């Protein structure tokens, strides 16, 4: 059992190169919005959890963006409340180091994608259509240009996930029905296909599939309507086979998708009022079952 955060919801997490799992923060704890700064690390060999103290001066972590950099270092931006603070984690000492200079806006609601050149891409949520890249070697942020179309919802600041495909392009999904594609070779953004039917991804999930396509879960409006899976093949968005429940569940930050086993997909749905629900899809199965 987690030693300090057994009921956190919407948190930063990552599988570290040594096989341990780091969990940081949580927008909710025991269903109360606390933006907690609690953290823990799990050792699967010893089957034990260890408390990780928060970075110095961080009273909140909440649902901060985080990523494992190309060198295996876990990096996190403080996203719970308006902040440009950023840290890296030392897994040997369980301590943090402050990094990062030149961030244009706050980390609130943003996400990260690792690029082929080992820099990290994000789309700003409070700076129009601007995007940025972070160089872990120099510690500097710089503009990566305009996404052309607006992706962040101006009211909630929510945005969709950002996923790099095997060809080096990055699909950034929007909470506005718009999507944008970043070419990591040229550094140029182009508008992607819009979601049909008023769908969008506000704080929702997407996952890179073994065939290089991306599966994403969208619904119309901000945390309203019912969800639909879509497949992005680099050019077009196509509705995917439905799960047993996808047509009756709304989209929110409570969703997680990941590949599991030989081309299988797990879709985990969290809700404020109940435990998570898991759905599994294998390539040979046309429909996802409960």
C-alpha positions, 0 to 999 in steps of 0.5 A, a space after each residue: 500500500 502507498 505509505 502517504 497517498 492512498 487515494 490521490 487522483 490525477 497525479 504525475 507518475 512515471 516508470 523509471 529506468 531502474 524499474 521503480 515507479 514514481 508517483 507525485 502529487 494529486 489534484 484530489 485526495 480522498 475526493 477533496 481537491 487538495 493539490 497535494 504535494 505528497 509523493 512515493 516511489 515503488 520498488 517492484 523487487 522489494 515490493 515496497 513503497 517509500 515516501 518521497 519528500 516534495 521539492 523544496 518550496 513546493 506546497 503543491 504538486 497536484 496534476 503537474 506535467 512530468 516526463 522521463 528525459 532521454 537520459 533517464 532523468 525524471 523531470 516535472 513542472 509545477 502545474 497545480 497552481 500558476 508556477 514556472 518552477 521545474 525540477 529533476 529527480 535523483 532516484 539514488 537519493 530521492 531528492 530534487 534539483 531545480 532546473 529550467 530557465 525561460 519558460 514563457 507561461 505557467 505549467 498549468 494543464 500542460 503536457 510534455 513530449 520527448 522529441 528525437 533530438 532529446 528536447 521536450 515539446 509542450 504546447 502553452 495553455 496560457 499563451 495563445 497558440 505558442 509552443 515551446 521546447 526545453 533543452 535538458 543540456 542547457 536548461 533553456 526553454 525557447 519558442 517552438 512556434 505557433 500551433 496555428 490553430 488554438 488547442 487550449 480551452 481559454 476558460 478552463 485552460 484544459 488541453 489534450 495529450 501530446 504524442 510523438 509518432 515513429 516518423 518523428 511528427 507529434 500530434 497535439 490534441 486540443 480541447 477546442 476540436 482542433 488538433 495540430 501536427 509538429 514536424 520535429 525535423 523542420 520545427 514547423 506546425 501544421 493544422 491537423 484534422 479536426 474532431 468531427 461532431 464537436 468532439 475534443 479532448 479536454 484533459 483526456 488520454 491518447 496512446 501510441 499503438 504498436 503500428 505507429 497510429 495513435 488512439 485517443 478518446 474524445 467527447 463533445 464539450 468540456 467534461 460533457 457528452 459521451 466519449 468516442 475512440 478515434 484512431 489518428 494515422 498521421 493524416 486522418 482521424 477515424 472512429 475506432 471500435 467502441 468499448 462496452 461503455 465508451 458511448 455512455 461515459 464522459 471524457 475527463 482527466 480521469 482517463 488513462 490508456 496504455 499498451 499492454 502485452 502484444 499490441 493490446 490496449 488497456 483503457 482505465 476510467 477514473 471517476 470522482 465517485 467510484 474506483 477505476 474501470 478497466 477495458 482491454 482491447 486486443 488487435 484480433 478483437 473488433 470490440 473492447 469489452 468490459 
